[in-house]
């Protein structure tokens, strides 16, 4: 009898042990699954650029739609030009951990971090393929590391600004004399030097201020992209461009606050990086197609007529020869002496990349824009 009781007691103890073991293993498995699963995020995504059909605006919209698909329950609140922060303000907010995500124009952050000017300037990256190779340069890598270590800003990558960066106005700006005495909105401090060399008065302002400044006469024209010009076409019917890097050499850097980023779980970080990488990729395609489709619709061969006029290499040369090395000298005057070697290095790297990536050689130039006909609507 006692032996039967002992055996029964042992069986019960074994069953209890196995039950506890399986429960523990199940709990552990669920915990591991929970840790591997990204957690919902609500973030603000700030930029100083217009909403769609601007290509970066379209890409931000893509990000907002894609985020909850990859991380259910998430939300991206988009803030375009003039709606929340200027770029210097956004940069400061990220440093302090008060803003999650920014798509900043690199040169516009120079007042907060002068080293941003080491990778900007006209006449350096002058082909589509060269621009797309920016992240391969040692200067860019230095800047990314500096921002992470000294500014608390994590950089994910760089989107493209219009390859048709140019000048819009109520009249045509196609030669140096056209700029004399005119007040022209500059996109950043580096462009000020070129405008001054053309005897214009540069006025630095965010895009959100431009429409009222044109209306009131504070500015006569503006440096901008094709995507932004579309929204101002009624105010400034003439737009002149010179190709990649002719007037402006600047880029869209997508970045986050390190303080915010470190609070996210590894699974959440991985999922966000996936969405951001997709967004940068599609922005590059949108950027090319907006340029192409807008020029196809509004291009003109006659500079005396309204529309988009693509300058000849000779006309571009006349502009850049007058500007000379003014942008480079200006950049060096506004950065610490120890940054000069990086400025010179970027000029060297950029010109080598431009030679190694001639016009027509980039994958971007082969994108079939027809696939975006329902997304990119040029009015």
BALOBA-1460 file (C-alpha; in Angstrom, 3 decimals):
// residues 379
<rec num="1" residu="x" x="0.000" y="0.000" z="0.000"/>
<rec num="2" residu="x" x="2.733" y="2.427" z="1.026"/>
<rec num="3" residu="x" x="4.615" y="1.634" z="-2.146"/>
<rec num="4" residu="x" x="1.587" y="2.425" z="-4.288"/>
<rec num="5" residu="x" x="1.154" y="5.752" z="-2.499"/>
<rec num="6" residu="x" x="4.831" y="6.544" z="-3.012"/>
<rec num="7" residu="x" x="4.617" y="5.735" z="-6.723"/>
<rec num="8" residu="x" x="1.443" y="7.837" z="-7.056"/>
<rec num="9" residu="x" x="3.066" y="10.731" z="-5.228"/>
<rec num="10" residu="x" x="6.106" y="10.533" z="-7.515"/>
<rec num="11" residu="x" x="3.891" y="10.477" z="-10.603"/>
<rec num="12" residu="x" x="1.963" y="13.511" z="-9.396"/>
<rec num="13" residu="x" x="5.208" y="15.362" z="-8.608"/>
<rec num="14" residu="x" x="6.546" y="14.524" z="-12.067"/>
<rec num="15" residu="x" x="3.383" y="15.756" z="-13.738"/>
<rec num="16" residu="x" x="3.508" y="18.981" z="-11.757"/>
<rec num="17" residu="x" x="7.169" y="19.439" z="-12.678"/>
<rec num="18" residu="x" x="6.475" y="18.868" z="-16.372"/>
<rec num="19" residu="x" x="3.509" y="21.234" z="-16.246"/>
<rec num="20" residu="x" x="5.622" y="23.955" z="-14.650"/>
<rec num="21" residu="x" x="8.445" y="23.286" z="-17.106"/>
<rec num="22" residu="x" x="6.180" y="23.526" z="-20.166"/>
<rec num="23" residu="x" x="4.523" y="26.643" z="-18.765"/>
<rec num="24" residu="x" x="7.937" y="28.213" z="-18.218"/>
<rec num="25" residu="x" x="9.129" y="27.252" z="-21.677"/>
<rec num="26" residu="x" x="5.948" y="28.630" z="-23.214"/>
<rec num="27" residu="x" x="6.323" y="31.864" z="-21.258"/>
<rec num="28" residu="x" x="9.960" y="32.151" z="-22.309"/>
<rec num="29" residu="x" x="9.009" y="31.563" z="-25.934"/>
<rec num="30" residu="x" x="6.287" y="34.207" z="-25.735"/>
<rec num="31" residu="x" x="8.724" y="36.636" z="-24.116"/>
<rec num="32" residu="x" x="11.262" y="36.018" z="-26.878"/>
<rec num="33" residu="x" x="8.562" y="36.536" z="-29.503"/>
<rec num="34" residu="x" x="7.460" y="39.752" z="-27.801"/>
<rec num="35" residu="x" x="11.048" y="41.009" z="-27.751"/>
<rec num="36" residu="x" x="11.449" y="40.190" z="-31.445"/>
<rec num="37" residu="x" x="8.246" y="42.018" z="-32.336"/>
<rec num="38" residu="x" x="8.574" y="45.767" z="-33.037"/>
<rec num="39" residu="x" x="6.586" y="48.054" z="-30.777"/>
<rec num="40" residu="x" x="4.260" y="50.757" z="-32.148"/>
<rec num="41" residu="x" x="5.745" y="54.254" z="-32.417"/>
<rec num="42" residu="x" x="4.209" y="57.682" z="-32.834"/>
<rec num="43" residu="x" x="6.733" y="60.066" z="-34.345"/>
<rec num="44" residu="x" x="6.976" y="63.525" z="-35.858"/>
<rec num="45" residu="x" x="8.728" y="63.761" z="-39.223"/>
<rec num="46" residu="x" x="9.843" y="67.325" z="-40.002"/>
<rec num="47" residu="x" x="11.174" y="68.868" z="-43.227"/>
<rec num="48" residu="x" x="11.581" y="72.313" z="-44.765"/>
<rec num="49" residu="x" x="10.126" y="71.360" z="-48.128"/>
<rec num="50" residu="x" x="6.656" y="71.491" z="-49.692"/>
<rec num="51" residu="x" x="4.085" y="68.684" z="-49.593"/>
<rec num="52" residu="x" x="3.378" y="66.540" z="-52.694"/>
<rec num="53" residu="x" x="3.963" y="66.748" z="-55.631"/>
<rec num="54" residu="x" x="7.428" y="67.699" z="-54.340"/>
<rec num="55" residu="x" x="9.342" y="64.381" z="-54.586"/>
<rec num="56" residu="x" x="10.588" y="64.403" z="-51.002"/>
<rec num="57" residu="x" x="7.078" y="65.364" z="-49.913"/>
<rec num="58" residu="x" x="5.757" y="62.359" z="-51.826"/>
<rec num="59" residu="x" x="8.360" y="60.150" z="-50.156"/>
<rec num="60" residu="x" x="7.355" y="61.404" z="-46.703"/>
<rec num="61" residu="x" x="3.756" y="60.507" z="-47.539"/>
<rec num="62" residu="x" x="4.962" y="57.033" z="-48.577"/>
<rec num="63" residu="x" x="6.742" y="56.722" z="-45.214"/>
<rec num="64" residu="x" x="3.584" y="57.661" z="-43.305"/>
<rec num="65" residu="x" x="1.534" y="55.079" z="-45.212"/>
<rec num="66" residu="x" x="4.149" y="52.328" z="-45.031"/>
<rec num="67" residu="x" x="5.052" y="52.673" z="-41.335"/>
<rec num="68" residu="x" x="1.828" y="51.185" z="-39.874"/>
<rec num="69" residu="x" x="2.034" y="48.347" z="-42.403"/>
<rec num="70" residu="x" x="5.455" y="47.331" z="-41.064"/>
<rec num="71" residu="x" x="4.793" y="48.275" z="-37.421"/>
<rec num="72" residu="x" x="1.032" y="47.998" z="-36.786"/>
<rec num="73" residu="x" x="-0.358" y="50.708" z="-34.536"/>
<rec num="74" residu="x" x="2.339" y="53.228" z="-35.512"/>
<rec num="75" residu="x" x="1.784" y="56.756" z="-36.770"/>
<rec num="76" residu="x" x="4.025" y="59.287" z="-38.529"/>
<rec num="77" residu="x" x="2.901" y="62.899" z="-38.226"/>
<rec num="78" residu="x" x="4.259" y="64.850" z="-41.180"/>
<rec num="79" residu="x" x="5.304" y="68.493" z="-40.949"/>
<rec num="80" residu="x" x="6.229" y="70.213" z="-44.198"/>
<rec num="81" residu="x" x="7.760" y="73.672" z="-44.708"/>
<rec num="82" residu="x" x="6.616" y="76.308" z="-42.261"/>
<rec num="83" residu="x" x="4.413" y="74.021" z="-40.164"/>
<rec num="84" residu="x" x="6.603" y="73.231" z="-37.125"/>
<rec num="85" residu="x" x="10.364" y="73.898" z="-37.193"/>
<rec num="86" residu="x" x="12.971" y="75.439" z="-39.446"/>
<rec num="87" residu="x" x="15.905" y="73.098" z="-40.089"/>
<rec num="88" residu="x" x="18.218" y="74.710" z="-37.471"/>
<rec num="89" residu="x" x="15.356" y="74.512" z="-34.949"/>
<rec num="90" residu="x" x="14.665" y="70.884" z="-35.877"/>
<rec num="91" residu="x" x="18.356" y="70.051" z="-35.506"/>
<rec num="92" residu="x" x="18.393" y="71.553" z="-32.004"/>
<rec num="93" residu="x" x="15.187" y="69.725" z="-31.083"/>
<rec num="94" residu="x" x="16.709" y="66.396" z="-32.176"/>
<rec num="95" residu="x" x="19.851" y="67.044" z="-30.141"/>
<rec num="96" residu="x" x="17.713" y="67.610" z="-27.055"/>
<rec num="97" residu="x" x="15.534" y="64.573" z="-27.725"/>
<rec num="98" residu="x" x="12.432" y="66.689" z="-28.385"/>
<rec num="99" residu="x" x="11.953" y="65.625" z="-32.025"/>
<rec num="100" residu="x" x="12.092" y="62.162" z="-33.526"/>
<rec num="101" residu="x" x="12.820" y="62.378" z="-37.261"/>
<rec num="102" residu="x" x="13.959" y="65.047" z="-39.731"/>
<rec num="103" residu="x" x="14.605" y="65.141" z="-43.471"/>
<rec num="104" residu="x" x="16.938" y="68.095" z="-43.464"/>
<rec num="105" residu="x" x="18.617" y="69.932" z="-46.278"/>
<rec num="106" residu="x" x="22.222" y="69.561" z="-45.165"/>
<rec num="107" residu="x" x="23.337" y="73.127" z="-45.873"/>
<rec num="108" residu="x" x="20.456" y="74.610" z="-43.878"/>
<rec num="109" residu="x" x="21.784" y="72.995" z="-40.696"/>
<rec num="110" residu="x" x="25.148" y="74.783" z="-41.043"/>
<rec num="111" residu="x" x="24.251" y="77.526" z="-38.515"/>
<rec num="112" residu="x" x="24.026" y="74.784" z="-35.870"/>
<rec num="113" residu="x" x="26.837" y="72.504" z="-37.118"/>
<rec num="114" residu="x" x="29.364" y="74.291" z="-39.395"/>
<rec num="115" residu="x" x="30.842" y="70.969" z="-40.568"/>
<rec num="116" residu="x" x="27.639" y="70.404" z="-42.556"/>
<rec num="117" residu="x" x="29.176" y="72.759" z="-45.114"/>
<rec num="118" residu="x" x="31.974" y="70.303" z="-45.890"/>
<rec num="119" residu="x" x="29.709" y="68.330" z="-48.264"/>
<rec num="120" residu="x" x="27.804" y="71.101" z="-50.030"/>
<rec num="121" residu="x" x="28.492" y="73.523" z="-52.856"/>
<rec num="122" residu="x" x="27.912" y="73.883" z="-56.603"/>
<rec num="123" residu="x" x="30.205" y="72.425" z="-59.247"/>
<rec num="124" residu="x" x="31.383" y="69.428" z="-57.188"/>
<rec num="125" residu="x" x="28.984" y="66.525" z="-57.798"/>
<rec num="126" residu="x" x="27.857" y="67.342" z="-61.328"/>
<rec num="127" residu="x" x="26.258" y="64.122" z="-62.616"/>
<rec num="128" residu="x" x="23.333" y="62.023" z="-61.406"/>
<rec num="129" residu="x" x="25.624" y="59.075" z="-60.696"/>
<rec num="130" residu="x" x="28.042" y="61.248" z="-58.744"/>
<rec num="131" residu="x" x="25.259" y="62.615" z="-56.552"/>
<rec num="132" residu="x" x="24.043" y="59.070" z="-55.898"/>
<rec num="133" residu="x" x="27.558" y="58.167" z="-54.738"/>
<rec num="134" residu="x" x="27.755" y="60.853" z="-52.040"/>
<rec num="135" residu="x" x="27.531" y="58.297" z="-49.232"/>
<rec num="136" residu="x" x="30.688" y="56.584" z="-50.519"/>
<rec num="137" residu="x" x="32.861" y="59.634" z="-49.866"/>
<rec num="138" residu="x" x="35.144" y="59.780" z="-46.847"/>
<rec num="139" residu="x" x="33.955" y="63.323" z="-46.164"/>
<rec num="140" residu="x" x="30.351" y="62.195" z="-45.828"/>
<rec num="141" residu="x" x="31.368" y="59.302" z="-43.562"/>
<rec num="142" residu="x" x="33.299" y="61.737" z="-41.364"/>
<rec num="143" residu="x" x="30.236" y="63.957" z="-41.093"/>
<rec num="144" residu="x" x="27.936" y="61.066" z="-40.148"/>
<rec num="145" residu="x" x="30.342" y="59.981" z="-37.405"/>
<rec num="146" residu="x" x="30.696" y="63.553" z="-36.150"/>
<rec num="147" residu="x" x="26.934" y="64.060" z="-35.955"/>
<rec num="148" residu="x" x="26.512" y="60.844" z="-34.010"/>
<rec num="149" residu="x" x="29.332" y="61.454" z="-31.526"/>
<rec num="150" residu="x" x="29.094" y="65.219" z="-31.045"/>
<rec num="151" residu="x" x="25.529" y="66.188" z="-31.865"/>
<rec num="152" residu="x" x="23.447" y="63.207" z="-30.821"/>
<rec num="153" residu="x" x="22.013" y="62.857" z="-34.326"/>
<rec num="154" residu="x" x="21.779" y="59.483" z="-36.079"/>
<rec num="155" residu="x" x="21.986" y="59.627" z="-39.892"/>
<rec num="156" residu="x" x="20.263" y="56.925" z="-41.959"/>
<rec num="157" residu="x" x="21.027" y="58.100" z="-45.478"/>
<rec num="158" residu="x" x="20.685" y="60.810" z="-48.074"/>
<rec num="159" residu="x" x="17.951" y="61.503" z="-50.570"/>
<rec num="160" residu="x" x="18.446" y="63.609" z="-53.671"/>
<rec num="161" residu="x" x="17.506" y="67.170" z="-54.310"/>
<rec num="162" residu="x" x="16.276" y="68.000" z="-57.786"/>
<rec num="163" residu="x" x="18.813" y="67.505" z="-60.563"/>
<rec num="164" residu="x" x="17.110" y="70.518" z="-62.053"/>
<rec num="165" residu="x" x="17.922" y="72.888" z="-59.199"/>
<rec num="166" residu="x" x="17.674" y="76.370" z="-60.576"/>
<rec num="167" residu="x" x="16.270" y="79.873" z="-60.327"/>
<rec num="168" residu="x" x="12.639" y="80.908" z="-60.630"/>
<rec num="169" residu="x" x="11.437" y="84.429" z="-61.234"/>
<rec num="170" residu="x" x="8.943" y="86.779" z="-62.813"/>
<rec num="171" residu="x" x="11.651" y="87.248" z="-65.452"/>
<rec num="172" residu="x" x="14.303" y="84.931" z="-66.860"/>
<rec num="173" residu="x" x="17.571" y="84.435" z="-64.929"/>
<rec num="174" residu="x" x="19.940" y="82.841" z="-67.442"/>
<rec num="175" residu="x" x="23.098" y="84.976" z="-67.435"/>
<rec num="176" residu="x" x="25.047" y="86.897" z="-64.777"/>
<rec num="177" residu="x" x="23.631" y="90.288" z="-65.792"/>
<rec num="178" residu="x" x="20.088" y="89.032" z="-65.134"/>
<rec num="179" residu="x" x="20.916" y="88.868" z="-61.427"/>
<rec num="180" residu="x" x="22.369" y="92.357" z="-61.011"/>
<rec num="181" residu="x" x="20.540" y="94.291" z="-58.311"/>
<rec num="182" residu="x" x="17.925" y="91.565" z="-57.780"/>
<rec num="183" residu="x" x="16.888" y="90.144" z="-54.415"/>
<rec num="184" residu="x" x="17.032" y="86.369" z="-54.746"/>
<rec num="185" residu="x" x="16.071" y="83.813" z="-52.143"/>
<rec num="186" residu="x" x="18.996" y="81.559" z="-51.322"/>
<rec num="187" residu="x" x="18.536" y="77.988" z="-50.133"/>
<rec num="188" residu="x" x="21.531" y="78.120" z="-47.825"/>
<rec num="189" residu="x" x="24.652" y="80.070" z="-46.957"/>
<rec num="190" residu="x" x="26.890" y="78.544" z="-49.635"/>
<rec num="191" residu="x" x="24.644" y="79.806" z="-52.448"/>
<rec num="192" residu="x" x="24.993" y="83.327" z="-51.043"/>
<rec num="193" residu="x" x="28.518" y="83.510" z="-52.421"/>
<rec num="194" residu="x" x="27.432" y="82.684" z="-55.982"/>
<rec num="195" residu="x" x="24.556" y="85.168" z="-55.847"/>
<rec num="196" residu="x" x="26.854" y="87.881" z="-54.519"/>
<rec num="197" residu="x" x="29.337" y="87.161" z="-57.331"/>
<rec num="198" residu="x" x="26.480" y="87.683" z="-59.805"/>
<rec num="199" residu="x" x="25.771" y="91.017" z="-58.020"/>
<rec num="200" residu="x" x="22.447" y="89.891" z="-56.617"/>
<rec num="201" residu="x" x="21.346" y="90.388" z="-53.013"/>
<rec num="202" residu="x" x="20.930" y="86.938" z="-51.433"/>
<rec num="203" residu="x" x="18.080" y="86.479" z="-48.966"/>
<rec num="204" residu="x" x="18.159" y="83.272" z="-46.906"/>
<rec num="205" residu="x" x="14.709" y="82.009" z="-45.930"/>
<rec num="206" residu="x" x="12.797" y="78.780" z="-45.489"/>
<rec num="207" residu="x" x="10.475" y="77.703" z="-48.260"/>
<rec num="208" residu="x" x="7.421" y="78.352" z="-46.128"/>
<rec num="209" residu="x" x="8.167" y="82.099" z="-46.207"/>
<rec num="210" residu="x" x="8.662" y="82.319" z="-49.969"/>
<rec num="211" residu="x" x="5.109" y="82.841" z="-51.313"/>
<rec num="212" residu="x" x="4.438" y="85.897" z="-49.139"/>
<rec num="213" residu="x" x="7.956" y="87.258" z="-49.773"/>
<rec num="214" residu="x" x="7.345" y="87.108" z="-53.532"/>
<rec num="215" residu="x" x="3.950" y="88.747" z="-53.117"/>
<rec num="216" residu="x" x="5.308" y="91.606" z="-50.993"/>
<rec num="217" residu="x" x="8.431" y="92.173" z="-53.090"/>
<rec num="218" residu="x" x="10.858" y="91.132" z="-50.359"/>
<rec num="219" residu="x" x="12.417" y="88.903" z="-53.042"/>
<rec num="220" residu="x" x="12.375" y="89.090" z="-56.842"/>
<rec num="221" residu="x" x="13.196" y="85.439" z="-57.470"/>
<rec num="222" residu="x" x="14.370" y="82.305" z="-55.765"/>
<rec num="223" residu="x" x="16.752" y="79.383" z="-55.933"/>
<rec num="224" residu="x" x="14.723" y="76.199" z="-55.611"/>
<rec num="225" residu="x" x="13.937" y="72.811" z="-57.139"/>
<rec num="226" residu="x" x="11.597" y="71.910" z="-59.979"/>
<rec num="227" residu="x" x="9.336" y="70.159" z="-57.483"/>
<rec num="228" residu="x" x="9.005" y="73.320" z="-55.398"/>
<rec num="229" residu="x" x="8.685" y="75.580" z="-58.465"/>
<rec num="230" residu="x" x="5.511" y="73.731" z="-59.507"/>
<rec num="231" residu="x" x="3.748" y="75.140" z="-56.447"/>
<rec num="232" residu="x" x="4.890" y="78.688" z="-57.289"/>
<rec num="233" residu="x" x="4.468" y="78.571" z="-61.053"/>
<rec num="234" residu="x" x="1.775" y="81.261" z="-61.094"/>
<rec num="235" residu="x" x="3.978" y="83.653" z="-59.105"/>
<rec num="236" residu="x" x="7.265" y="82.886" z="-60.876"/>
<rec num="237" residu="x" x="6.479" y="81.582" z="-64.388"/>
<rec num="238" residu="x" x="10.136" y="81.537" z="-65.514"/>
<rec num="239" residu="x" x="12.409" y="78.764" z="-64.291"/>
<rec num="240" residu="x" x="16.018" y="78.200" z="-65.361"/>
<rec num="241" residu="x" x="18.132" y="75.146" z="-64.584"/>
<rec num="242" residu="x" x="21.606" y="73.979" z="-65.490"/>
<rec num="243" residu="x" x="21.690" y="70.292" z="-64.558"/>
<rec num="244" residu="x" x="23.089" y="68.440" z="-61.549"/>
<rec num="245" residu="x" x="25.205" y="70.638" z="-59.299"/>
<rec num="246" residu="x" x="25.236" y="73.691" z="-61.569"/>
<rec num="247" residu="x" x="23.531" y="76.162" z="-59.227"/>
<rec num="248" residu="x" x="23.194" y="74.223" z="-55.987"/>
<rec num="249" residu="x" x="25.027" y="71.281" z="-54.476"/>
<rec num="250" residu="x" x="22.993" y="70.145" z="-51.486"/>
<rec num="251" residu="x" x="21.223" y="66.994" z="-50.369"/>
<rec num="252" residu="x" x="18.429" y="65.706" z="-48.117"/>
<rec num="253" residu="x" x="19.777" y="63.930" z="-45.030"/>
<rec num="254" residu="x" x="17.282" y="61.788" z="-43.136"/>
<rec num="255" residu="x" x="18.184" y="61.581" z="-39.466"/>
<rec num="256" residu="x" x="16.835" y="60.926" z="-35.985"/>
<rec num="257" residu="x" x="17.422" y="61.980" z="-32.416"/>
<rec num="258" residu="x" x="19.872" y="59.581" z="-30.755"/>
<rec num="259" residu="x" x="18.118" y="60.068" z="-27.422"/>
<rec num="260" residu="x" x="14.838" y="58.911" z="-28.925"/>
<rec num="261" residu="x" x="16.410" y="56.144" z="-31.013"/>
<rec num="262" residu="x" x="18.159" y="54.535" z="-28.048"/>
<rec num="263" residu="x" x="14.849" y="54.160" z="-26.224"/>
<rec num="264" residu="x" x="13.488" y="51.905" z="-28.979"/>
<rec num="265" residu="x" x="13.780" y="48.119" z="-28.868"/>
<rec num="266" residu="x" x="16.193" y="46.458" z="-31.334"/>
<rec num="267" residu="x" x="13.249" y="44.968" z="-33.239"/>
<rec num="268" residu="x" x="11.621" y="48.397" z="-33.527"/>
<rec num="269" residu="x" x="14.883" y="49.956" z="-34.705"/>
<rec num="270" residu="x" x="15.320" y="47.250" z="-37.343"/>
<rec num="271" residu="x" x="11.781" y="47.724" z="-38.648"/>
<rec num="272" residu="x" x="12.157" y="51.513" z="-38.786"/>
<rec num="273" residu="x" x="15.460" y="51.218" z="-40.640"/>
<rec num="274" residu="x" x="13.700" y="49.042" z="-43.213"/>
<rec num="275" residu="x" x="10.964" y="51.643" z="-43.799"/>
<rec num="276" residu="x" x="13.491" y="54.488" z="-43.947"/>
<rec num="277" residu="x" x="15.656" y="52.616" z="-46.481"/>
<rec num="278" residu="x" x="12.580" y="52.016" z="-48.659"/>
<rec num="279" residu="x" x="11.641" y="55.691" z="-48.352"/>
<rec num="280" residu="x" x="15.077" y="56.945" z="-49.410"/>
<rec num="281" residu="x" x="15.095" y="54.570" z="-52.379"/>
<rec num="282" residu="x" x="11.671" y="55.626" z="-53.617"/>
<rec num="283" residu="x" x="12.485" y="59.313" z="-53.049"/>
<rec num="284" residu="x" x="15.386" y="58.994" z="-55.477"/>
<rec num="285" residu="x" x="13.033" y="57.588" z="-58.108"/>
<rec num="286" residu="x" x="10.345" y="60.179" z="-57.400"/>
<rec num="287" residu="x" x="12.972" y="62.917" z="-57.620"/>
<rec num="288" residu="x" x="14.128" y="61.851" z="-61.070"/>
<rec num="289" residu="x" x="10.607" y="61.363" z="-62.376"/>
<rec num="290" residu="x" x="9.267" y="64.674" z="-61.052"/>
<rec num="291" residu="x" x="12.154" y="66.443" z="-62.818"/>
<rec num="292" residu="x" x="11.557" y="64.570" z="-66.054"/>
<rec num="293" residu="x" x="7.772" y="64.771" z="-66.084"/>
<rec num="294" residu="x" x="7.733" y="68.472" z="-65.162"/>
<rec num="295" residu="x" x="10.248" y="69.342" z="-67.870"/>
<rec num="296" residu="x" x="8.284" y="67.278" z="-70.389"/>
<rec num="297" residu="x" x="5.206" y="69.353" z="-69.564"/>
<rec num="298" residu="x" x="6.630" y="72.844" z="-69.049"/>
<rec num="299" residu="x" x="9.979" y="72.820" z="-70.847"/>
<rec num="300" residu="x" x="10.775" y="75.518" z="-73.394"/>
<rec num="301" residu="x" x="13.636" y="75.962" z="-75.842"/>
<rec num="302" residu="x" x="13.010" y="79.719" z="-76.003"/>
<rec num="303" residu="x" x="14.320" y="81.566" z="-72.906"/>
<rec num="304" residu="x" x="12.088" y="84.559" z="-73.683"/>
<rec num="305" residu="x" x="8.986" y="82.453" z="-73.003"/>
<rec num="306" residu="x" x="7.680" y="81.283" z="-69.608"/>
<rec num="307" residu="x" x="8.439" y="77.737" z="-68.533"/>
<rec num="308" residu="x" x="11.494" y="75.652" z="-67.731"/>
<rec num="309" residu="x" x="14.573" y="76.546" z="-69.714"/>
<rec num="310" residu="x" x="17.508" y="74.113" z="-69.637"/>
<rec num="311" residu="x" x="20.707" y="76.087" z="-70.071"/>
<rec num="312" residu="x" x="23.358" y="74.983" z="-72.540"/>
<rec num="313" residu="x" x="26.809" y="73.968" z="-71.221"/>
<rec num="314" residu="x" x="28.119" y="77.290" z="-72.550"/>
<rec num="315" residu="x" x="25.506" y="79.243" z="-70.601"/>
<rec num="316" residu="x" x="26.251" y="77.254" z="-67.453"/>
<rec num="317" residu="x" x="29.957" y="77.913" z="-67.980"/>
<rec num="318" residu="x" x="29.350" y="81.654" z="-68.204"/>
<rec num="319" residu="x" x="27.593" y="81.577" z="-64.829"/>
<rec num="320" residu="x" x="30.112" y="79.382" z="-63.031"/>
<rec num="321" residu="x" x="33.130" y="81.249" z="-64.397"/>
<rec num="322" residu="x" x="31.841" y="84.508" z="-62.903"/>
<rec num="323" residu="x" x="31.196" y="82.805" z="-59.564"/>
<rec num="324" residu="x" x="34.667" y="81.248" z="-59.696"/>
<rec num="325" residu="x" x="35.820" y="79.826" z="-56.378"/>
<rec num="326" residu="x" x="33.621" y="82.212" z="-54.375"/>
<rec num="327" residu="x" x="31.486" y="79.358" z="-52.943"/>
<rec num="328" residu="x" x="34.603" y="77.477" z="-51.822"/>
<rec num="329" residu="x" x="36.139" y="80.567" z="-50.224"/>
<rec num="330" residu="x" x="32.864" y="81.364" z="-48.500"/>
<rec num="331" residu="x" x="32.587" y="77.836" z="-47.123"/>
<rec num="332" residu="x" x="36.086" y="77.987" z="-45.674"/>
<rec num="333" residu="x" x="35.397" y="81.391" z="-44.127"/>
<rec num="334" residu="x" x="32.401" y="79.998" z="-42.239"/>
<rec num="335" residu="x" x="33.901" y="76.760" z="-40.953"/>
<rec num="336" residu="x" x="36.635" y="76.042" z="-38.373"/>
<rec num="337" residu="x" x="40.184" y="75.958" z="-39.847"/>
<rec num="338" residu="x" x="40.428" y="72.231" z="-39.137"/>
<rec num="339" residu="x" x="37.482" y="71.650" z="-41.493"/>
<rec num="340" residu="x" x="39.377" y="73.056" z="-44.495"/>
<rec num="341" residu="x" x="41.078" y="69.747" z="-45.269"/>
<rec num="342" residu="x" x="37.666" y="68.091" z="-45.473"/>
<rec num="343" residu="x" x="36.292" y="70.795" z="-47.746"/>
<rec num="344" residu="x" x="39.224" y="70.316" z="-50.118"/>
<rec num="345" residu="x" x="38.897" y="66.548" z="-49.857"/>
<rec num="346" residu="x" x="35.221" y="66.652" z="-50.805"/>
<rec num="347" residu="x" x="35.960" y="68.780" z="-53.870"/>
<rec num="348" residu="x" x="38.542" y="66.185" z="-54.928"/>
<rec num="349" residu="x" x="36.232" y="63.233" z="-54.216"/>
<rec num="350" residu="x" x="33.268" y="64.893" z="-55.915"/>
<rec num="351" residu="x" x="35.085" y="65.716" z="-59.119"/>
<rec num="352" residu="x" x="36.521" y="62.194" z="-59.306"/>
<rec num="353" residu="x" x="33.028" y="60.745" z="-58.861"/>
<rec num="354" residu="x" x="31.665" y="63.039" z="-61.565"/>
<rec num="355" residu="x" x="34.257" y="61.705" z="-64.013"/>
<rec num="356" residu="x" x="33.654" y="58.095" z="-62.966"/>
<rec num="357" residu="x" x="29.870" y="58.451" z="-63.352"/>
<rec num="358" residu="x" x="29.229" y="60.228" z="-66.674"/>
<rec num="359" residu="x" x="25.740" y="61.385" z="-67.704"/>
<rec num="360" residu="x" x="23.465" y="58.475" z="-68.594"/>
<rec num="361" residu="x" x="25.379" y="55.867" z="-66.593"/>
<rec num="362" residu="x" x="23.279" y="55.851" z="-63.418"/>
<rec num="363" residu="x" x="20.470" y="53.398" z="-62.679"/>
<rec num="364" residu="x" x="18.347" y="56.415" z="-61.760"/>
<rec num="365" residu="x" x="18.458" y="57.752" z="-65.305"/>
<rec num="366" residu="x" x="16.943" y="54.464" z="-66.479"/>
<rec num="367" residu="x" x="13.910" y="54.497" z="-64.150"/>
<rec num="368" residu="x" x="10.622" y="53.986" z="-66.004"/>
<rec num="369" residu="x" x="8.572" y="56.941" z="-64.784"/>
<rec num="370" residu="x" x="5.361" y="55.559" z="-66.277"/>
<rec num="371" residu="x" x="4.939" y="53.367" z="-63.201"/>
<rec num="372" residu="x" x="4.452" y="56.519" z="-61.122"/>
<rec num="373" residu="x" x="1.869" y="58.132" z="-63.393"/>
<rec num="374" residu="x" x="-0.847" y="57.652" z="-60.766"/>
<rec num="375" residu="x" x="1.349" y="59.021" z="-57.954"/>
<rec num="376" residu="x" x="3.134" y="61.977" z="-59.561"/>
<rec num="377" residu="x" x="0.529" y="64.401" z="-60.850"/>
<rec num="378" residu="x" x="2.063" y="67.455" z="-62.531"/>
<rec num="379" residu="x" x="-0.559" y="70.204" z="-62.635"/>
